[in-house]
């Protein structure tokens, strides 16, 4: 049976037809509308486009937000218009197909568990480094969602009391230091010092808005000294956060995904070393392996499609 996974992001809706082996056979994409009705129709239209070319049995949606424990309701999604909406039922009615909804990090973690970096691993944590931090926990190979379906919000662990402000309302959250946004903020702070020879410094002088996480990563690959320091700082914060995660969950494996993970060679060794130094009982306990994700940006689509397949089987 073929199923469709849909990654509903803040800027685009990406749908893919996925087979039982996790292969993406066909894709469709559309801009993300701003209203509930238009968004539901955009998702449905992307699925209809694929259903016109393939026989589809079910649909899974993956998005960043709080998902009800029934995996049918979107309680809150910061980049989308849905607020306490029975999204699965509404889209199922439009398509006349079974629909399930899941947090995008959970969907990606499930895909990596079945087809990627976490294959065969019992207890693992998935950390998606993007604009912020998304996270997922698998225990015994099964997703742990918490009582109300919102666990684990690791990106909002507070690592710096009274630190950088976070859109969640707190200050000093892990994702403010260890994400694409955090990387840009660190670079700008460093540029406040004397780095006149830096290419980033010249760019920031013309337009500070150009200093994004992606630009810092690119500059680091080009050897820019400010960007290199910012990447090293991100690595240290990743290791710091992972030591907290290990203290709580003691996983066998941590999988690092998200857009920032594409620059892992620039920071992952620093993260591993810092994690090994700061975890409780350092030197006297086994350490979780830390790997990068294998499925890339397709992970959430593949995971959502797999959840849809499981829904029909159940």
C-alpha positions as CSV (number, residue, x, y, z in Angstrom):
1,X,0.0,0.0,0.0
2,X,1.2,3.5,-0.8
3,X,0.6,6.3,1.6
4,X,1.2,10.1,1.6
5,X,3.2,12.0,4.1
6,X,2.7,15.8,4.2
7,X,5.2,18.1,6.0
8,X,3.1,21.2,6.7
9,X,5.6,24.0,7.3
10,X,5.3,27.7,7.9
11,X,6.2,28.6,4.3
12,X,5.4,25.5,2.3
13,X,3.3,22.3,2.2
14,X,5.5,19.4,1.0
15,X,3.7,16.0,0.2
16,X,5.3,12.8,-0.8
17,X,4.1,9.3,-1.9
18,X,6.0,6.7,0.2
19,X,6.1,3.0,-0.1
20,X,6.5,0.4,2.6
21,X,10.3,0.5,2.4
22,X,10.4,4.3,3.1
23,X,11.1,5.3,-0.5
24,X,9.6,8.6,-1.7
25,X,8.2,7.9,-5.1
26,X,6.6,11.2,-6.0
27,X,6.2,14.7,-4.5
28,X,4.0,17.8,-4.6
29,X,4.5,21.2,-3.1
30,X,2.5,24.3,-2.5
31,X,2.9,27.6,-0.5
32,X,1.4,27.6,3.0
33,X,-1.8,29.8,3.2
34,X,-2.6,31.9,6.2
35,X,-6.2,30.8,7.0
36,X,-7.5,27.5,8.3
37,X,-9.8,26.8,5.4
38,X,-7.2,27.7,2.8
39,X,-4.5,25.7,4.6
40,X,-6.7,22.6,4.7
41,X,-7.5,22.9,1.0
42,X,-3.8,23.3,0.2
43,X,-3.0,20.1,2.0
44,X,-5.9,18.3,0.3
45,X,-5.0,19.7,-3.1
46,X,-1.4,18.4,-2.7
47,X,-2.7,14.9,-1.8
48,X,-5.2,15.0,-4.7
49,X,-2.4,15.8,-7.1
50,X,-0.5,12.7,-6.0
51,X,-3.6,10.5,-5.8
52,X,-4.2,11.4,-9.5
53,X,-0.9,9.5,-10.2
54,X,-0.9,6.8,-7.5
55,X,-3.3,4.7,-5.6
56,X,-3.3,6.1,-2.0
57,X,-4.5,4.3,1.1
58,X,-4.0,6.9,3.9
59,X,-2.4,10.3,4.7
60,X,-0.2,11.5,7.5
61,X,0.5,15.1,8.4
62,X,3.6,16.3,10.2
63,X,3.9,19.8,11.7
64,X,5.6,21.7,14.4
65,X,3.1,22.2,17.3
66,X,1.1,20.7,20.1
67,X,-0.8,17.6,18.8
68,X,-3.6,16.1,20.8
69,X,-3.0,12.6,22.2
70,X,-5.6,11.3,19.8
71,X,-3.3,12.5,16.9
72,X,-6.3,14.1,15.3
73,X,-6.3,17.6,16.8
74,X,-3.8,20.4,16.4
75,X,-3.9,22.3,19.7
76,X,-1.3,25.0,18.8
77,X,1.1,25.5,15.9
78,X,3.3,28.6,16.2
79,X,3.8,29.0,12.4
80,X,0.3,27.9,11.3
81,X,-3.3,29.2,11.7
82,X,-4.7,26.1,13.4
83,X,-5.7,26.5,17.1
84,X,-7.5,23.6,18.8
85,X,-8.8,22.3,15.4
86,X,-9.8,18.7,14.5
87,X,-7.5,18.8,11.5
88,X,-7.4,15.1,10.8
89,X,-11.2,14.9,10.6
90,X,-11.5,18.0,8.4
91,X,-8.9,16.8,5.9
92,X,-10.2,13.3,5.9
93,X,-13.7,14.6,5.0
94,X,-12.2,16.5,2.0
95,X,-10.2,13.5,0.8
96,X,-12.4,10.5,1.9
97,X,-9.2,8.9,3.2
98,X,-7.9,8.1,6.7
99,X,-5.7,10.9,8.2
100,X,-3.4,11.0,11.2
101,X,-1.5,14.1,12.5
102,X,1.9,14.0,14.3
103,X,4.5,16.4,15.5
104,X,7.2,16.8,12.8
105,X,10.1,15.8,15.0
106,X,8.2,12.7,16.1
107,X,7.5,11.8,12.5
108,X,11.2,12.3,11.6
109,X,12.4,10.3,14.5
110,X,10.1,7.4,13.6
111,X,11.5,7.5,10.0
112,X,15.1,7.4,11.2
113,X,14.2,4.5,13.6
114,X,12.7,2.4,10.8
115,X,14.8,3.4,7.8
116,X,17.7,5.6,8.9
117,X,20.3,6.4,11.5
118,X,18.4,4.8,14.5
119,X,17.5,1.6,12.8
120,X,17.3,-1.2,15.4
121,X,18.0,1.1,18.4
122,X,15.7,0.7,21.4
123,X,16.1,4.0,23.2
124,X,17.0,7.1,21.2
125,X,16.5,10.9,21.2
126,X,16.1,12.8,18.0
127,X,17.1,16.5,18.1
128,X,16.2,18.6,15.0
129,X,18.3,21.8,14.8
130,X,16.6,24.3,12.7
131,X,15.1,27.8,13.4
132,X,14.7,26.4,16.9
133,X,14.9,22.9,18.3
134,X,12.5,20.1,17.8
135,X,12.9,16.9,19.7
136,X,11.5,13.4,20.0
137,X,12.0,10.4,22.3
138,X,11.7,6.7,21.4
139,X,11.5,4.2,24.2
140,X,11.6,0.6,23.2
141,X,11.4,1.8,19.6
142,X,8.0,3.5,20.3
143,X,7.4,7.3,20.4
144,X,6.8,8.8,23.8
145,X,4.4,11.7,23.5
146,X,3.6,12.4,27.2
147,X,0.2,12.5,28.8
148,X,-1.1,15.4,26.6
149,X,0.8,14.7,23.5
150,X,3.4,17.5,23.7
151,X,6.5,15.8,25.0
152,X,9.5,16.3,24.8
153,X,10.0,20.1,24.4
154,X,13.8,19.9,24.9
155,X,14.4,23.1,23.0
156,X,12.9,25.0,25.9
157,X,15.0,23.6,28.6
158,X,16.5,26.7,30.2
159,X,20.3,26.6,30.1
160,X,21.1,30.2,30.9
161,X,19.0,31.9,33.6
162,X,18.0,35.3,32.4
163,X,19.6,34.6,29.1
164,X,18.5,35.4,25.6
165,X,14.7,36.0,25.3
166,X,12.7,33.2,23.6
167,X,9.4,33.5,21.8
168,X,8.0,30.9,24.2
169,X,8.1,33.6,26.9
170,X,11.1,32.4,28.9
171,X,14.7,33.5,28.7
172,X,17.8,31.4,28.2
173,X,16.2,28.4,26.4
174,X,18.5,25.9,24.8
175,X,17.3,26.7,21.3
176,X,18.3,30.3,21.7
177,X,22.0,29.2,21.7
178,X,21.8,25.9,19.7
179,X,19.9,26.5,16.5
180,X,20.1,28.4,13.3
181,X,18.7,31.4,15.1
182,X,21.1,30.9,18.0
183,X,24.1,30.7,15.6
184,X,23.2,34.0,14.0
185,X,22.8,35.7,17.4
186,X,26.2,34.4,18.6
187,X,27.8,35.6,15.4
188,X,26.3,39.1,15.8
189,X,27.5,39.2,19.5
190,X,31.0,38.3,18.4
191,X,31.0,40.9,15.7
192,X,30.5,43.5,18.4
193,X,34.1,42.8,19.3
194,X,37.1,43.7,17.0
195,X,36.8,41.5,14.0
196,X,37.5,44.0,11.2
197,X,39.1,41.4,9.0
198,X,36.0,39.2,8.9
199,X,33.9,39.0,5.8
200,X,30.9,38.6,8.1
201,X,31.9,41.9,9.8
202,X,31.8,43.7,6.5
203,X,28.4,42.2,5.6
204,X,27.0,43.0,9.0
205,X,28.1,46.6,8.7
206,X,26.1,46.9,5.5
207,X,23.1,45.0,6.6
208,X,22.9,43.0,10.0
209,X,19.8,41.3,8.7
210,X,22.0,39.3,6.3
211,X,23.6,37.5,9.2
212,X,21.5,34.3,9.3
213,X,22.4,30.9,10.5
214,X,22.8,29.7,6.9
215,X,25.1,32.6,6.1
216,X,27.2,31.9,9.2
217,X,27.5,28.3,8.3
218,X,28.6,29.1,4.8
219,X,31.1,31.6,6.1
220,X,32.5,29.0,8.5
221,X,33.0,26.6,5.6
222,X,34.9,29.4,3.8
223,X,37.2,29.8,6.9
224,X,35.8,33.1,8.3
225,X,37.2,33.3,11.9
226,X,34.0,34.8,13.4
227,X,31.8,32.2,11.8
228,X,34.2,29.4,13.0
229,X,34.0,30.7,16.6
230,X,30.2,30.9,16.4
231,X,30.0,27.3,15.1
232,X,32.3,26.1,17.9
233,X,30.0,27.9,20.4
234,X,27.0,26.1,18.9
235,X,28.9,22.8,19.3
236,X,29.6,23.5,23.0
237,X,25.9,24.3,23.6
238,X,24.8,21.2,21.8
239,X,27.1,19.1,24.0
240,X,25.8,21.0,27.1
241,X,22.2,20.3,26.2
242,X,22.8,16.7,25.3
243,X,24.5,16.1,28.7
244,X,21.2,17.2,30.3
245,X,19.2,15.0,28.0
246,X,21.5,12.0,28.8
247,X,21.1,12.7,32.5
248,X,17.3,12.4,32.2
249,X,16.8,9.8,29.5
250,X,20.1,7.8,29.3
251,X,19.6,7.0,25.6
252,X,21.6,4.6,23.6
253,X,21.7,7.0,20.6
254,X,21.2,10.7,19.8
255,X,20.3,11.5,16.2
256,X,21.0,15.1,15.1
257,X,18.8,16.3,12.3
258,X,17.3,19.5,10.9
259,X,18.8,22.0,8.5
260,X,21.7,22.9,10.8
261,X,22.9,19.3,10.8
262,X,24.1,19.7,7.2
263,X,27.0,21.7,8.8
264,X,27.7,18.9,11.4
265,X,31.4,18.5,10.4
266,X,31.9,22.1,11.7
267,X,30.6,21.5,15.2
268,X,29.8,17.8,16.0
269,X,33.2,16.8,17.3
270,X,33.1,19.8,19.7
271,X,29.6,18.7,20.8
272,X,30.7,15.1,21.4
273,X,33.8,16.3,23.4
274,X,31.8,18.7,25.5
275,X,29.0,16.2,26.2
276,X,31.6,13.6,27.3
277,X,33.1,16.1,29.7
278,X,29.9,17.5,31.3
279,X,27.6,14.5,31.5
280,X,27.0,13.3,35.1
281,X,29.5,10.6,36.0
282,X,31.8,11.5,33.1
283,X,34.5,8.9,32.6
284,X,32.5,6.3,34.6
285,X,29.5,5.5,32.5
286,X,28.7,4.5,28.9
287,X,28.0,7.4,26.6
288,X,25.2,7.7,24.1
289,X,26.4,7.5,20.5
290,X,25.7,10.8,18.6
291,X,25.0,10.5,14.8
292,X,23.6,12.7,12.2
293,X,20.3,11.9,10.5
294,X,20.3,10.0,7.2
295,X,17.0,10.9,5.6
296,X,17.5,14.6,5.4
297,X,14.5,16.9,4.8
298,X,12.4,13.8,3.7
299,X,12.3,12.4,7.2
300,X,9.1,14.0,8.4
301,X,7.3,13.1,5.1
302,X,8.5,9.5,5.4
303,X,7.6,9.2,9.1
304,X,4.1,10.7,8.6
305,X,3.5,8.3,5.7
306,X,4.5,5.4,7.9
307,X,2.2,6.5,10.7
308,X,-0.6,6.7,8.1
309,X,0.2,3.1,7.0
310,X,0.1,2.0,10.7
311,X,-3.2,3.7,11.1
312,X,-4.8,1.7,8.3
313,X,-3.2,-1.6,9.5
314,X,-4.6,-1.0,13.0
